[in-house]
């Protein structure tokens, strides 16, 4: 039982990371109907910005965090203008390829600027964790879970109770109609890119003290987060959260009770099962086409 | 000046022939070209940088001492992207250049396995750093190892754990790639042979984000000592931290990655007081000390095996070609195998007929982040 509790905590912690990155996938998908394959690189770039500010320049942690978020907002803006906007009238395929290209560019640009050596980023707290009965709670995982809950609550309030949130929703549901109603569609999409770059960045900064800061950190998380969005139901915010958490818990328990080397296999086995038996995901609705 | 028909024809002929003559002259070579496959991108890109510094350091010293057969060495590099397909592609790009006389392969066994069929076809010497014993025992006569293989590391780990630390009941954690599987097997065999027991033998896939299930399995197993074979420093760093967080404090002895510069930096205090087998230990010999000093001057960082094996590979190739007085592959192969008592950064090279140059390991300890030499254990069988 003690072991199961420990595994459950770790599974939720790692699942929350997948969920945060998956949120970024979902937001951009809803606004533009394309998958942003550079979402993982947003996490990596933010983590490196934190290393530059907090470790190399020895700035206060909170200030480094704000600078990193500022950098991510700028990156989201540039990403929209350089990667999505020029191709916005094309089909989804060129845009997806464009995001893959951007992902490779971001990884290699960071490699060229910072070098290949993995970096250590200290966590927010001095204490690495606390022992509660038989379970060790890693302080960074506790923070990740807390931030995920806050962000989900914020997102709900933002989209359901603010005018700009409703405009964003309208844009994601039908761009033409939104435009006819006077909603500045291009600006809404710009805000979506900035917001998802921020969320990806927060995920990267939070996970960096656990997984270290490396060029590959984004891609390895993004792959699982992508699977989480499919399991949850592509385009659904609640689905991304549930999918991420489910994936984290399944792979942790699968590794502990069935096989460690096949840990990644469990995550993708679940993905394949969903694609076969419930392709719309947990929360997705079946889309039927008229003959 | 008038141009005659004969003069025009001669000039045209010379113009057409010149590129071929130039190519031929280049092929004969003003330099001796050595190809090197190394990770410039991917998870091991950092170790690739160290490997390159080691190779360049040796080239500078060999060139200063007269080079190979009176010519300067030129290094041609290709990125293996830290993947097996990347390594195969990188090697075939290098192998297509006929004027490259020898190669440096990978420090990763799995990549050397991937390249091995092409190495056999190319039929030129390839120095490598991977430690899977099978690489020099599978009939590929062009592979020459510049690090001790894992049959030795397994024996040294088991010997040190059981005789020096007095622990018999082992937990083994290893990567499931070629290096980790072979290392785990070698350690397991050595423990059993030495009278110890295996409480748990746990493999894991590279680039894992979480090791909680592995750590809990080790904790539950009741083992009184832990031995490990980790391929990537990131994995080792995460594992070591979780090991301490979840209260596993049994003695820990690990394969060379446990004492490399990146791993000790990433894991920090989580690896303090652990032991490792290290093919390179700065204090182990005069040649190791000399390499360490030269490396520190250039790299401004502590030396480790990522750079020492490439340094040795170049000096051994230079020695073999100079002693064979040719770059002809068969003669170079014979000259490498004839090398005995060569003082390298990694240790004293005595090549056997399989292509293994080293036959022992150093045991070192992580004392608050400093890697301290303990002893060297050499095998003759």
Interface residues (C-beta under 8 A of the other chain):
Chain A: X3 X6 X7 X10 X14 X108 X111 X115 X116 X117 X118 X120 X128 X129 X136 X138 X210 X211 X212 X214 X215 X216 X220 X221 X252 X255 X256 X260 X261 X262 X263 X264
Chain B: X40 X41 X42 X43 X45 X46 X48 X49 X176 X202 X203 X204 X205 X207 X208 X209 X210 X212 X213 X214 X216 X217 X220 X233 X234 X237 X238 X245 X246 X247 X262 X265 X266 X268
